[in-house]
Amino acid sequence: MLTRPKLIFVLLLVFGVCGCEQNSVPDAFRSPSATMDTSRQQDLKQGLSFLNRLDEFDQFEVQQKILYHLSQWMKRQSADPNWSPDALVLDSGMVAPGDLVPLQLNPYDMQVLQEATWLRDVSRTVVELNTPSPDIQRLIDASVERVGESTGGDLAHAIQLFDWTVRNLMLDHDFEVGETLRQQPIVLEAWECLLLGRGTAMEKSRVFMLLARQLGLPAVLLGVEDESAVKPWLTAVLLGDQLFLFDMILGMPVLDETGAVTTLEQVLEKPEILVEMASQAGVDVAFTAEQIGAGDPNSVVAVIDATPGYLSQRMQLLEKQLMGDEKMVLSVAPASIAGRLIDSGQINSVGIWGLPYEGFMIRSEIQQQPPLLRWLTAEHGIYDGSTPFPLRRARLLHLRGQFDKTDDAFGARQLYLECRPSNANIEQIGEQLVQQVETSEATPAQIEEYRGRIEAIFERIKLNASFWLGTIAFERAEYESASRYFQTRVLESASENRWTSTAKYNLGRCWEAIAIRDDNLDAKNRAIEIYRSVVDSPWTPICTLRASRLEQ
C-alpha cells in the first residue's frame, strides 16, 4: 500500500479566507419552527432546502443556517456501533480515525456539502441537458460500439464529464509568477475550481474524478513508480474490470485506432498508443514502455481521492437520507474500490491521494503567508458580493444548470449579461466609488491606485461573464453564438488576458464542431489555425494535439 506520514486533519481549510465561521448561530437565523421542538425530518428538510438554494442567500449566513438545521437533525441520530473507518484509510495514516466517528457536524462539513451539491448539479446538467459536440458524439459512438451498450452508457457519461472539465476550467501551470497564473503554491479545492473556473491539470483531474463519483463511476489517478517515487500519469474510470484512460494534460481521452477510449490493459500491451498521442501533441511521452512495465502491472499504481468529509460516519448517515432530486454522493469506500482494482489484475498497489491533504496543510499555515493569502482573497473577491455585479449568483445558477429565465427568476445567462456593462458604465461606477474615497484622507496617488484596482476588478468580472456565456452557448450547440463570445467578447476585448489561451481553445472547438456538423473545410482550417496560434501556454500540447488530428 502507498502510505504517507500521518497527517492530523485541520479544520481551518478555507474558513479564514472564504468560508463560514465556527461560531454559534445567532437567534435571528433560527426560524420559529427551528426554535421549537420540531421533528428531525423538519430540520433535515429545512437544511437541505437551504443547501439547494445557495444562490439566493449570503454565503456566510446560509452556511450557518445549514449547519444549525442539520446539526439539530444529527443530534437525534444514533451512531452505528458496528461502524468503523475504511480499512485503506486506516492503513494510509492520513486521517486520525477519531475525526471520522463523531456525528457532530462542523464548519468543514458545510464546505463538503456545498462542494457535493455543485458537483451533483454539474454532473446532472452535463449528461441530461447539455448537447455533446459533434466530435464528442463521434467519440461516444465509437466507444459504445466497442464496449457494448451495458458499459457504453457509463462510458459516454464519463466522456461528457471529462470534456466539460477540460473546456470549462482555465488550465493553470502549477506555480508561476504572473497576473494570470499561480503566484504561490496552493492546492485549490474542487469547489474552488468550479467557482473560479480554473485549476492545474491535477486539480482538474480531481474535479473530473469527483464529478464521476456523483454518477456512481469510480475514478482514480494512475501513477508509475519510478525510483521509489510515484509520478502522476492518467485519470482512469473503472467500469466492470476495465480502467478507461483520460489524459487531462493533453485534454483528451486516450484513444485506440478505432477512435474509442482505450483501456489500461490495451496500453500495457501496446504502449505505442501513448507514444503516438504524445508525438501528435508535440511533447515527449510521459513514460517509456519500460517505465510502465511493458505489460507488468507492478509498476502501475492507483490513488483514490478520499478526504475526511467523504469518509466520516456522519456524511454516510446523511447520504442515506437523500432521495430524488436531493440525492447526492457524500461518501466513498476506498477499500472496496481498491479490491476491484486489484482483482482487475492491472494494478498491484492502491493508496489514498495525497494532493488534497497537502492542500490542507498549506491552508493551515496560510495566515503566515501574506502573498498567498492576498492571492486567494483576490481570486474570491469578485464573488463575495462586495461588487455591484451578480457574478456569484450567475455562477451558481450556471453550475446548477439553470441557464435561462424562469417565470419568477433570472437564469445564469441574464445575470451574466448584467455583469457585462459597457466601458462607459464601468468608468461611471468606478468614479462613484472613487468619489467615496476622495472624501477620506487618501492621497491623490492612493486614489489613482484605487481607481486602477476597481477598473481591473470590473474588467475581470466582465471577461469571466463573457467566457461563461460562450460555454453555455457551446453546450446548447449554438456554436456560432459561442464563437462570437470567445472571439469578440473575450479575445478582442484585450490584447492579452487570463482567459486568452482557454478562449482560443474553446473557439477552436466551436469551429471544429461547425466543420463536422456542416462538413465545412473552411471551418476545419480555421479551427486548425486557431489551435496552432496557442503557444507558450499549458494549453499548447492540448491545442497542438487537436490540430494534428484535424490535419490527418
C-alpha positions as CSV (number, residue, x, y, z in Angstrom):
1,M,0.0,0.0,0.0
2,L,1.0,3.6,-0.6
3,T,1.4,5.3,2.7
4,R,2.4,8.8,3.8
5,P,3.2,10.3,7.2
6,K,0.2,10.7,9.4
7,L,-1.5,14.0,9.0
8,I,-3.7,15.5,11.7
9,F,-6.7,16.9,10.0
10,V,-7.1,20.7,10.1
11,L,-10.4,22.3,10.1
12,L,-9.0,25.7,9.1
13,L,-9.1,24.9,5.4
14,V,-10.6,27.9,3.7
15,F,-12.7,29.3,6.5
16,G,-10.2,32.0,7.4
17,V,-10.4,33.2,3.8
18,C,-13.7,32.5,2.2
19,G,-15.8,30.1,4.3
20,C,-18.1,30.1,7.2
21,E,-17.1,30.9,10.7
22,Q,-17.2,28.4,13.6
23,N,-19.4,30.2,16.0
24,S,-22.9,29.7,17.3
25,V,-25.8,30.5,15.1
26,P,-27.5,33.9,16.1
27,D,-31.1,33.6,17.1
28,A,-32.0,35.8,14.1
29,F,-31.0,33.0,11.8
30,R,-33.3,30.5,13.5
31,S,-36.7,30.1,12.0
32,P,-39.6,29.8,14.5
33,S,-40.0,26.2,13.7
34,A,-36.3,25.6,14.5
35,T,-36.5,27.0,18.0
36,M,-39.4,24.7,18.9
37,D,-39.3,21.0,19.4
38,T,-39.5,20.2,15.7
39,S,-39.2,16.8,14.3
40,R,-35.9,15.6,12.9
41,Q,-37.4,15.4,9.4
42,Q,-38.4,19.1,9.5
43,D,-34.8,20.1,10.4
44,L,-33.4,17.8,7.7
45,K,-35.8,19.3,5.2
46,Q,-35.0,22.9,6.1
47,G,-31.3,22.3,6.0
48,L,-31.5,20.6,2.6
49,S,-33.7,23.4,1.3
50,F,-31.1,26.0,2.1
51,L,-28.4,23.8,0.6
52,N,-30.2,23.6,-2.7
53,R,-30.8,27.4,-2.8
54,L,-27.3,28.7,-2.1
55,D,-27.6,31.3,-4.8
56,E,-30.5,33.0,-3.0
57,F,-28.6,33.9,0.2
58,D,-25.5,35.5,1.6
59,Q,-22.9,32.7,1.5
60,F,-21.8,33.0,5.2
61,E,-25.3,33.3,6.6
62,V,-26.7,30.4,4.6
63,Q,-23.8,28.1,5.7
64,Q,-24.7,28.9,9.3
65,K,-28.4,28.1,8.7
66,I,-27.5,24.8,7.1
67,L,-25.1,23.9,9.9
68,Y,-27.8,24.7,12.5
69,H,-30.6,22.7,11.0
70,L,-28.6,19.7,10.0
71,S,-26.8,19.7,13.4
72,Q,-30.3,19.6,15.1
73,W,-31.2,16.7,12.9
74,M,-27.9,14.9,13.5
75,K,-28.3,15.2,17.3
76,R,-31.3,12.9,17.1
77,Q,-29.4,10.2,15.2
78,S,-27.8,7.1,16.7
79,A,-24.3,6.0,15.8
80,D,-23.8,2.6,14.3
81,P,-21.9,0.5,16.9
82,N,-20.5,-1.6,14.1
83,W,-19.3,1.3,12.0
84,S,-15.5,1.6,11.5
85,P,-13.3,3.8,9.3
86,D,-12.4,2.4,5.9
87,A,-9.5,-0.1,6.2
88,L,-7.5,1.6,3.4
89,V,-7.7,4.9,5.1
90,L,-6.5,3.4,8.4
91,D,-3.5,1.9,6.5
92,S,-2.7,5.2,4.9
93,G,-2.3,7.0,8.3
94,M,-3.5,10.2,6.7
95,V,-6.6,10.7,8.9
96,A,-7.0,10.4,12.6
97,P,-9.8,7.7,13.0
98,G,-11.3,9.7,15.8
99,D,-12.2,12.5,13.4
100,L,-14.4,10.3,11.4
101,V,-16.6,8.7,14.1
102,P,-18.5,11.6,15.7
103,L,-21.9,12.5,14.4
104,Q,-21.4,16.2,15.3
105,L,-21.3,18.4,12.2
106,N,-18.6,21.1,11.9
107,P,-18.0,24.0,9.6
108,Y,-15.8,22.0,7.3
109,D,-18.8,19.7,6.6
110,M,-20.6,22.7,5.2
111,Q,-17.9,23.0,2.6
112,V,-18.2,19.3,1.8
113,L,-21.9,19.6,1.4
114,Q,-21.6,22.7,-0.8
115,E,-19.0,21.0,-3.0
116,A,-21.0,17.8,-3.3
117,T,-24.1,19.9,-4.2
118,W,-22.3,21.7,-7.0
119,L,-20.7,18.5,-8.3
120,R,-24.0,16.8,-8.3
121,D,-25.7,19.6,-10.2
122,V,-22.9,19.9,-12.8
123,S,-22.8,16.1,-13.4
124,R,-26.6,16.0,-13.9
125,T,-26.6,19.0,-16.2
126,V,-23.8,17.7,-18.3
127,V,-25.4,14.3,-19.0
128,E,-29.1,15.3,-19.0
129,L,-29.2,18.8,-20.5
130,N,-26.0,19.6,-22.5
131,T,-25.7,18.6,-26.1
132,P,-22.5,16.7,-26.9
133,S,-20.5,18.5,-29.6
134,P,-20.2,16.5,-32.9
135,D,-16.6,15.4,-32.1
136,I,-17.6,14.2,-28.7
137,Q,-20.7,12.4,-30.1
138,R,-18.5,10.7,-32.6
139,L,-16.1,9.6,-29.8
140,I,-19.1,8.3,-27.7
141,D,-20.5,6.3,-30.7
142,A,-17.1,4.7,-31.4
143,S,-16.6,3.8,-27.7
144,V,-20.1,2.4,-27.2
145,E,-19.7,0.3,-30.4
146,R,-16.5,-1.2,-29.0
147,V,-17.6,-1.9,-25.4
148,G,-21.3,-2.6,-25.9
149,E,-24.4,-0.9,-24.6
150,S,-24.2,-2.1,-21.0
151,T,-20.9,-0.4,-20.3
152,G,-21.3,2.2,-23.1
153,G,-23.8,4.3,-21.2
154,D,-21.5,4.9,-18.3
155,L,-18.5,5.4,-20.5
156,A,-20.5,8.0,-22.5
157,H,-21.2,9.9,-19.3
158,A,-17.5,9.8,-18.3
159,I,-16.6,11.2,-21.7
160,Q,-19.0,14.0,-21.3
161,L,-17.9,14.9,-17.8
162,F,-14.2,14.9,-18.9
163,D,-14.9,17.1,-21.9
164,W,-16.9,19.6,-19.7
165,T,-14.0,19.8,-17.2
166,V,-11.4,20.4,-20.0
167,R,-13.5,23.1,-21.7
168,N,-14.9,25.0,-18.7
169,L,-11.9,25.4,-16.5
170,M,-8.8,27.5,-17.3
171,L,-5.7,25.4,-17.2
172,D,-3.0,26.8,-14.9
173,H,0.6,25.9,-14.6
174,D,1.3,24.5,-11.2
175,F,3.1,27.6,-9.9
176,E,4.2,30.6,-11.9
177,V,4.7,34.3,-11.1
178,G,2.3,36.5,-13.1
179,E,-1.1,38.0,-13.2
180,T,-2.8,35.1,-15.0
181,L,-1.3,32.2,-13.1
182,R,-0.4,31.0,-9.7
183,Q,1.9,33.3,-7.7
184,Q,2.1,31.0,-4.7
185,P,1.9,27.2,-4.2
186,I,-1.6,26.3,-3.2
187,V,-4.0,23.5,-3.9
188,L,-7.4,24.6,-4.9
189,E,-10.4,22.7,-3.5
190,A,-12.7,21.1,-6.1
191,W,-15.4,23.6,-5.3
192,E,-13.0,26.5,-5.7
193,C,-12.1,25.2,-9.2
194,L,-15.8,25.1,-10.1
195,L,-16.5,28.6,-8.7
196,L,-13.3,30.3,-10.0
197,G,-13.2,28.4,-13.3
198,R,-9.6,27.4,-13.1
199,G,-7.2,24.7,-12.0
200,T,-3.9,22.8,-12.7
201,A,-4.0,19.6,-14.6
202,M,-4.1,17.6,-11.3
203,E,-6.8,19.9,-9.8
204,K,-8.9,19.5,-13.0
205,S,-8.3,15.7,-12.8
206,R,-9.7,15.8,-9.3
207,V,-12.8,17.7,-10.4
208,F,-13.4,15.1,-13.1
209,M,-13.0,12.3,-10.6
210,L,-15.4,13.8,-8.2
211,L,-18.0,14.6,-10.9
212,A,-17.8,10.9,-12.0
213,R,-18.3,9.9,-8.4
214,Q,-21.7,11.7,-8.3
215,L,-22.8,9.4,-11.1
216,G,-21.6,6.3,-9.4
217,L,-18.5,6.0,-11.6
218,P,-15.3,5.1,-9.6
219,A,-12.4,7.2,-10.9
220,V,-8.8,7.1,-9.8
221,L,-5.5,8.7,-10.6
222,L,-2.9,6.3,-12.0
223,G,0.8,6.8,-11.4
224,V,4.0,5.0,-12.2
225,E,6.6,4.0,-9.6
226,D,9.9,5.5,-10.6
227,E,12.9,5.3,-8.2
228,S,10.7,4.8,-5.1
229,A,8.5,7.8,-6.0
230,V,5.1,7.8,-7.7
231,K,4.7,10.1,-10.6
232,P,1.1,11.1,-11.7
233,W,0.1,9.8,-15.0
234,L,-3.5,9.4,-16.2
235,T,-7.0,9.5,-14.8
236,A,-8.9,6.3,-15.1
237,V,-12.6,5.4,-14.8
238,L,-13.3,1.9,-13.5
239,L,-16.1,0.2,-15.4
240,G,-16.5,-3.5,-14.8
241,D,-13.0,-4.8,-14.6
242,Q,-11.5,-2.3,-17.1
243,L,-9.9,1.0,-16.5
244,F,-10.7,3.6,-19.2
245,L,-8.0,6.2,-19.6
246,F,-8.3,10.0,-19.8
247,D,-5.3,12.4,-20.1
248,M,-6.0,15.8,-18.6
249,I,-2.6,17.2,-19.5
250,L,-3.4,16.6,-23.2
251,G,-7.1,17.4,-22.8
252,M,-8.3,14.2,-24.4
253,P,-9.2,10.6,-23.6
254,V,-6.6,8.1,-24.7
255,L,-7.9,6.7,-28.0
256,D,-7.2,3.5,-29.8
257,E,-7.0,3.0,-33.6
258,T,-10.9,2.9,-33.9
259,G,-11.3,6.3,-32.2
260,A,-12.7,4.7,-29.0
261,V,-11.5,5.4,-25.4
262,T,-8.8,2.9,-24.7
263,T,-8.1,0.9,-21.5
264,L,-5.1,0.4,-19.3
265,E,-5.0,-3.2,-20.4
266,Q,-4.6,-2.1,-24.1
267,V,-1.9,0.5,-23.2
268,L,0.1,-2.0,-21.2
269,E,0.0,-4.4,-24.2
270,K,0.7,-1.6,-26.7
271,P,2.5,1.4,-25.2
272,E,2.8,2.9,-28.8
273,I,-0.7,4.3,-28.3
274,L,0.8,6.8,-25.8
275,V,3.9,7.5,-27.9
276,E,1.8,8.4,-30.9
277,M,-0.5,10.6,-28.9
278,A,2.4,12.5,-27.3
279,S,4.1,12.9,-30.7
280,Q,0.9,14.5,-32.1
281,A,0.8,16.9,-29.1
282,G,4.5,17.8,-29.7
283,V,5.7,16.6,-26.3
284,D,7.7,13.7,-25.0
285,V,5.9,10.7,-23.9
286,A,5.3,10.8,-20.1
287,F,6.7,7.3,-19.6
288,T,8.5,4.9,-21.8
289,A,7.4,1.4,-22.4
290,E,10.0,0.2,-19.9
291,Q,8.7,2.6,-17.2
292,I,5.2,1.4,-17.4
293,G,6.4,-2.2,-17.2
294,A,5.7,-3.3,-20.8
295,G,2.6,-5.1,-19.6
296,D,3.7,-5.6,-16.0
297,P,1.1,-4.1,-13.6
298,N,3.6,-4.0,-10.7
299,S,4.8,-0.6,-11.9
300,V,1.3,1.0,-12.2
301,V,-0.3,2.2,-9.0
302,A,-3.6,3.9,-8.3
303,V,-4.6,6.6,-5.8
304,I,-8.2,7.3,-4.7
305,D,-9.5,10.7,-3.7
306,A,-10.7,10.2,-0.1
307,T,-10.8,13.2,2.1
308,P,-12.2,13.2,5.7
309,G,-15.6,14.6,4.7
310,Y,-16.3,11.7,2.4
311,L,-15.0,9.2,5.0
312,S,-17.0,10.2,8.1
313,Q,-19.8,8.3,9.6
314,R,-22.0,11.4,9.7
315,M,-21.8,12.0,6.0
316,Q,-22.6,8.4,5.3
317,L,-25.6,8.7,7.6
318,L,-26.8,11.9,5.8
319,E,-26.3,10.4,2.4
320,K,-28.7,7.6,3.2
321,Q,-31.5,10.2,3.8
322,L,-31.2,11.8,0.4
323,M,-33.8,10.8,-2.2
324,G,-35.0,12.0,-5.6
325,D,-33.6,15.4,-6.7
326,E,-31.8,15.8,-3.4
327,K,-29.8,12.6,-3.8
328,M,-26.0,13.1,-4.0
329,V,-22.9,11.1,-3.1
330,L,-21.3,12.1,0.2
331,S,-19.2,9.1,0.9
332,V,-16.5,6.9,-0.6
333,A,-15.3,3.4,0.2
334,P,-11.6,3.3,-0.9
335,A,-11.1,-0.3,0.3
336,S,-13.9,-1.6,-1.9
337,I,-12.6,0.3,-4.9
338,A,-9.1,-1.0,-4.2
339,G,-10.4,-4.5,-4.1
340,R,-11.9,-4.1,-7.6
341,L,-8.6,-2.6,-8.9
342,I,-6.5,-5.4,-7.5
343,D,-9.0,-8.0,-8.9
344,S,-8.7,-6.5,-12.3
345,G,-5.1,-7.8,-12.5
346,Q,-3.8,-4.5,-13.8
347,I,-3.0,-2.7,-10.6
348,N,-0.8,-4.0,-7.8
349,S,-0.8,-1.1,-5.4
350,V,-3.5,1.2,-4.3
351,G,-3.4,4.2,-1.9
352,I,-5.1,7.4,-0.9
353,W,-4.2,10.5,-3.0
354,G,-2.0,12.9,-1.0
355,L,-2.7,16.1,-3.0
356,P,-5.8,17.2,-1.1
357,Y,-4.0,16.6,2.2
358,E,-1.1,18.7,1.1
359,G,-3.6,21.4,0.3
360,F,-5.0,21.1,3.9
361,M,-1.5,21.7,5.3
362,I,-0.9,24.7,3.1
363,R,-4.2,26.2,4.3
364,S,-3.4,25.6,7.9
365,E,-0.4,27.9,7.5
366,I,-2.0,30.5,5.2
367,Q,-2.0,33.3,7.8
368,Q,1.8,33.1,7.9
369,Q,2.0,33.5,4.1
370,P,0.6,37.0,3.3
371,P,1.3,36.8,-0.5
372,L,-0.6,33.5,-0.7
373,L,-3.5,34.9,1.4
374,R,-3.7,38.1,-0.8
375,W,-3.7,35.9,-4.0
376,L,-6.5,33.7,-2.7
377,T,-8.5,36.6,-1.3
378,A,-8.3,38.4,-4.7
379,E,-9.4,35.3,-6.6
380,H,-12.5,35.0,-4.4
381,G,-13.1,38.7,-4.1
382,I,-15.2,39.1,-7.2
383,Y,-17.6,36.5,-6.0
384,D,-18.1,37.7,-2.4
385,G,-20.9,40.2,-3.1
386,S,-18.8,43.3,-2.5
387,T,-19.1,44.4,-6.1
388,P,-22.3,45.8,-7.8
389,F,-22.5,42.8,-10.2
390,P,-24.3,39.4,-9.6
391,L,-21.4,37.2,-10.7
392,R,-21.6,34.8,-7.8
393,R,-25.3,34.1,-8.3
394,A,-24.8,33.8,-12.0
395,R,-22.1,31.3,-11.5
396,L,-24.1,29.2,-9.0
397,L,-27.1,29.1,-11.4
398,H,-24.7,28.1,-14.2
399,L,-23.4,25.2,-12.1
400,R,-26.9,24.2,-11.3
401,G,-27.9,24.2,-15.0
402,Q,-30.4,27.0,-14.7
403,F,-29.3,28.8,-17.8
404,D,-32.5,30.7,-18.8
405,K,-35.1,32.9,-17.2
406,T,-38.0,31.1,-15.4
407,D,-41.4,32.6,-14.6
408,D,-40.1,34.2,-11.4
409,A,-36.3,34.5,-11.7
410,F,-33.4,35.2,-14.0
411,G,-31.2,32.4,-15.1
412,A,-27.4,32.4,-15.5
413,R,-27.5,34.0,-18.9
414,Q,-29.4,37.0,-17.9
415,L,-27.3,37.6,-14.8
416,Y,-24.0,37.1,-16.7
417,L,-25.3,39.8,-19.1
418,E,-25.7,42.1,-16.1
419,C,-22.1,41.5,-15.4
420,R,-21.1,42.9,-18.8
421,P,-21.6,46.7,-18.5
422,S,-20.3,49.0,-21.2
423,N,-16.9,50.6,-20.7
424,A,-18.7,53.9,-20.1
425,N,-20.7,52.3,-17.3
426,I,-17.6,50.7,-15.8
427,E,-16.0,54.1,-15.7
428,Q,-19.1,55.7,-14.2
429,I,-19.5,53.1,-11.4
430,G,-15.8,53.2,-10.7
431,E,-15.9,57.0,-10.5
432,Q,-18.7,56.8,-7.9
433,L,-16.7,54.5,-5.8
434,V,-13.6,56.7,-6.2
435,Q,-15.6,59.7,-5.0
436,Q,-16.3,58.0,-1.8
437,V,-12.6,57.5,-1.2
438,E,-11.8,61.1,-2.1
439,T,-13.7,62.3,0.9
440,S,-11.2,60.5,3.1
441,E,-7.6,61.4,3.8
442,A,-6.3,59.4,0.9
443,T,-3.5,61.0,-1.2
444,P,-4.0,61.5,-5.0
445,A,-1.6,58.7,-5.7
446,Q,-3.6,56.3,-3.5
447,I,-6.8,57.4,-5.1
448,E,-5.4,56.7,-8.6
449,E,-4.2,53.3,-7.4
450,Y,-7.7,52.5,-6.1
451,R,-9.2,53.6,-9.4
452,G,-7.0,51.3,-11.3
453,R,-7.8,48.4,-9.0
454,I,-11.6,49.0,-9.3
455,E,-11.4,49.1,-13.1
456,A,-9.3,45.9,-13.2
457,I,-11.8,44.1,-11.0
458,F,-14.7,45.2,-13.1
459,E,-12.9,44.1,-16.3
460,R,-12.2,40.7,-14.8
461,I,-15.9,40.3,-13.9
462,K,-16.8,41.2,-17.4
463,L,-14.4,38.8,-19.0
464,N,-15.5,35.9,-16.8
465,A,-19.1,36.5,-17.6
466,S,-18.3,36.7,-21.3
467,F,-16.4,33.5,-21.3
468,W,-19.1,31.6,-19.4
469,L,-21.8,32.9,-21.7
470,G,-19.7,31.3,-24.5
471,T,-19.6,28.0,-22.7
472,I,-23.3,28.0,-22.2
473,A,-23.9,28.6,-25.9
474,F,-21.5,25.8,-26.8
475,E,-23.3,23.4,-24.5
476,R,-26.6,24.3,-26.2
477,A,-25.0,23.5,-29.6
478,E,-25.1,27.3,-30.5
479,Y,-21.6,27.2,-31.9
480,E,-21.8,30.4,-34.0
481,S,-23.0,32.3,-31.0
482,A,-20.4,30.8,-28.7
483,S,-17.7,31.7,-31.2
484,R,-18.7,35.3,-31.1
485,Y,-18.4,35.4,-27.3
486,F,-15.0,33.8,-27.3
487,Q,-13.7,35.8,-30.3
488,T,-15.3,39.3,-29.8
489,R,-16.1,39.5,-26.1
490,V,-13.0,37.8,-24.7
491,L,-10.1,37.7,-27.2
492,E,-10.7,41.1,-28.8
493,S,-11.6,42.8,-25.6
494,A,-8.0,42.9,-24.5
495,S,-4.7,42.1,-26.2
496,E,-3.8,39.5,-23.5
497,N,-5.9,38.4,-20.5
498,R,-6.2,35.4,-18.2
499,W,-8.7,33.8,-20.5
500,T,-6.7,34.1,-23.7
501,S,-5.5,30.5,-24.2
502,T,-8.7,29.0,-22.7
503,A,-10.8,31.1,-25.0
504,K,-8.7,30.2,-28.1
505,Y,-9.1,26.5,-27.2
506,N,-12.9,26.9,-26.9
507,L,-13.0,29.0,-30.1
508,G,-11.2,26.2,-31.9
509,R,-13.7,23.7,-30.5
510,C,-16.6,25.9,-31.9
511,W,-15.1,25.9,-35.5
512,E,-14.3,22.2,-35.2
513,A,-17.9,21.5,-34.3
514,I,-19.1,23.6,-37.2
515,A,-16.7,21.8,-39.5
516,I,-18.0,18.3,-38.6
517,R,-21.7,19.4,-38.4
518,D,-21.6,21.1,-41.8
519,D,-18.8,19.2,-43.5
520,N,-17.2,22.6,-43.9
521,L,-13.5,22.6,-44.9
522,D,-13.1,26.3,-44.3
523,A,-14.3,25.9,-40.7
524,K,-11.9,23.0,-40.2
525,N,-8.9,25.0,-41.5
526,R,-10.0,27.9,-39.2
527,A,-10.0,25.6,-36.2
528,I,-6.5,24.3,-37.1
529,E,-5.3,27.9,-37.4
530,I,-6.7,28.9,-34.0
531,Y,-5.3,25.8,-32.3
532,R,-1.8,26.4,-33.8
533,S,-1.9,30.0,-32.5
534,V,-1.7,28.8,-28.9
535,V,1.9,28.9,-27.9
536,D,3.9,29.1,-24.7
537,S,0.8,28.0,-22.7
538,P,-0.2,24.9,-20.7
539,W,-2.9,24.7,-23.4
540,T,-0.3,24.3,-26.2
541,P,0.0,20.5,-26.1
542,I,-3.8,20.2,-26.0
543,C,-4.3,22.5,-29.0
544,T,-1.4,21.0,-30.9
545,L,-2.9,17.5,-30.5
546,R,-6.3,18.6,-31.8
547,A,-4.7,20.4,-34.7
548,S,-2.6,17.4,-35.6
549,R,-5.7,15.1,-35.6
550,L,-7.7,17.5,-37.7
551,E,-4.8,17.6,-40.2
552,Q,-4.7,13.8,-40.6
